[in-house]
């Protein structure tokens, strides 16, 4: 079984934050889907780091929920997964308060990892929901949040 380091860049899309602020506990966008986490369908690996970049310079601490199946959540609504969706949670990754870099912010969650995963069924994808842990101001653009995952594939 070969081990390969893979870095994936996942950019959130469809944020409706240009005109509405968020309350603590709200989902930031709908579910994010990213393929290629495993090298084969139903494969395994380790998320070794998560980096969050906030181009809008407004976020505080967040929590990233990792799922092995898609989930139904709504942007700018409280994170309240169904029983079925909650049963597919692999990890709760707490991302600390981002460092203010002037016109943007950045945070990493590597100190609590790595986080092992097994993709569900016949896919190489994982699914993510980002939840804000503090109220935050309105984002300047719909694509202000970027997530980068450092991944080691094991199958």
C-alpha positions as CSV (number, residue, x, y, z in Angstrom):
1,X,0.0,0.0,0.0
2,X,1.6,3.2,-1.2
3,X,1.4,6.4,0.8
4,X,1.3,9.7,-1.1
5,X,1.2,13.2,0.2
6,X,-1.6,15.2,-1.5
7,X,-2.5,18.9,-0.9
8,X,-6.0,19.8,-1.9
9,X,-7.4,23.4,-2.1
10,X,-11.1,23.6,-1.5
11,X,-12.7,27.0,-2.0
12,X,-16.1,27.7,-0.5
13,X,-18.7,28.9,-2.9
14,X,-22.2,30.4,-2.7
15,X,-21.8,32.2,0.6
16,X,-24.7,34.5,1.1
17,X,-22.8,36.7,3.5
18,X,-22.5,39.8,1.3
19,X,-25.6,41.3,2.9
20,X,-26.2,39.3,6.1
21,X,-24.2,38.9,9.3
22,X,-23.8,35.5,11.0
23,X,-24.7,34.4,14.6
24,X,-22.6,32.1,16.6
25,X,-23.4,28.5,15.7
26,X,-24.4,29.3,12.1
27,X,-23.2,27.3,9.1
28,X,-20.9,29.2,6.8
29,X,-22.2,28.1,3.4
30,X,-23.8,24.8,2.6
31,X,-22.0,21.5,2.6
32,X,-18.5,21.5,0.9
33,X,-17.8,18.4,-1.2
34,X,-14.2,17.5,-2.1
35,X,-13.1,14.5,-4.2
36,X,-9.7,13.0,-4.3
37,X,-9.1,12.6,-0.6
38,X,-8.5,8.9,-1.0
39,X,-6.7,7.3,-3.9
40,X,-9.5,4.8,-4.4
41,X,-13.2,4.7,-3.8
42,X,-14.0,4.0,-0.2
43,X,-10.3,4.6,0.6
44,X,-8.6,5.9,3.7
45,X,-6.1,8.5,4.7
46,X,-5.2,11.2,7.2
47,X,-6.0,14.9,7.2
48,X,-2.8,16.3,8.7
49,X,-3.7,20.0,8.7
50,X,-6.5,22.4,7.9
51,X,-5.8,26.0,6.9
52,X,-8.5,28.5,6.8
53,X,-8.1,31.8,5.0
54,X,-10.6,34.6,5.4
55,X,-10.3,37.2,2.7
56,X,-13.1,39.2,4.2
57,X,-11.1,39.7,7.5
58,X,-14.2,39.1,9.7
59,X,-14.1,35.5,11.1
60,X,-13.4,34.4,14.6
61,X,-13.0,30.8,15.8
62,X,-14.8,28.1,13.7
63,X,-15.5,24.4,13.9
64,X,-15.2,22.2,10.8
65,X,-17.3,19.0,10.8
66,X,-16.0,16.2,8.5
67,X,-18.5,13.7,7.1
68,X,-18.2,10.6,5.0
69,X,-21.5,11.2,3.3
70,X,-23.3,14.4,2.1
71,X,-25.4,16.3,4.6
72,X,-28.2,18.8,4.5
73,X,-27.4,22.1,6.1
74,X,-28.4,25.7,5.2
75,X,-26.0,28.7,5.0
76,X,-26.5,31.2,7.8
77,X,-28.7,28.9,9.8
78,X,-27.9,27.0,13.0
79,X,-25.9,23.8,12.6
80,X,-28.5,21.2,13.5
81,X,-27.8,18.0,11.6
82,X,-30.4,15.2,11.4
83,X,-29.8,12.0,13.3
84,X,-28.8,10.3,10.1
85,X,-26.4,13.1,9.2
86,X,-24.9,13.2,12.7
87,X,-24.2,9.5,12.3
88,X,-21.9,10.3,9.4
89,X,-19.6,12.7,11.3
90,X,-16.0,11.6,11.3
91,X,-14.4,14.5,13.1
92,X,-15.1,17.9,14.8
93,X,-12.0,20.0,14.0
94,X,-11.8,23.2,16.1
95,X,-10.0,26.0,14.2
96,X,-8.7,28.7,16.5
97,X,-9.3,32.4,16.3
98,X,-7.5,33.5,13.1
99,X,-4.5,35.7,13.1
100,X,-5.3,39.1,11.7
101,X,-2.9,39.6,8.7
102,X,-4.1,43.1,7.9
103,X,-6.6,42.7,5.1
104,X,-7.3,39.0,5.7
105,X,-7.1,36.3,8.4
106,X,-5.5,32.9,8.6
107,X,-5.8,30.0,11.1
108,X,-4.5,26.4,11.2
109,X,-5.8,23.4,13.1
110,X,-2.8,21.1,12.9
111,X,-2.1,20.8,16.6
112,X,-5.0,18.4,17.3
113,X,-4.5,16.2,14.2
114,X,-4.0,14.1,12.3
115,X,-7.6,13.1,11.7
116,X,-8.0,9.6,10.1
117,X,-10.8,9.1,7.5
118,X,-12.5,6.5,5.4
119,X,-14.5,7.7,2.5
120,X,-18.0,6.4,2.3
121,X,-19.2,3.9,-0.4
122,X,-18.0,4.3,-3.9
123,X,-16.3,7.7,-3.7
124,X,-13.0,9.4,-2.9
125,X,-14.9,12.4,-1.4
126,X,-15.3,13.9,2.0
127,X,-17.9,16.4,3.0
128,X,-17.4,19.5,5.2
129,X,-19.6,21.9,7.2
130,X,-17.9,25.0,8.6
131,X,-19.6,26.6,11.6
132,X,-18.8,30.0,13.2
133,X,-18.3,30.0,16.9
134,X,-18.8,33.8,17.2
135,X,-21.0,36.4,15.6
136,X,-19.2,38.0,12.7
137,X,-19.6,40.9,10.3
138,X,-20.8,40.7,6.7
139,X,-18.3,39.3,4.2
140,X,-17.3,41.5,1.3
141,X,-17.7,38.8,-1.3
142,X,-19.3,35.4,-1.7
143,X,-16.0,33.5,-1.9
144,X,-14.1,35.0,1.0
145,X,-13.5,31.7,2.9
146,X,-10.9,29.3,1.6
147,X,-10.0,25.9,3.2
148,X,-6.8,24.0,2.4
149,X,-6.4,20.4,3.5
150,X,-3.0,18.6,3.8
151,X,-3.8,15.0,3.3
152,X,-1.8,11.7,3.4
153,X,-3.6,9.0,1.4
154,X,-3.2,5.5,2.7
155,X,-5.6,3.7,0.2
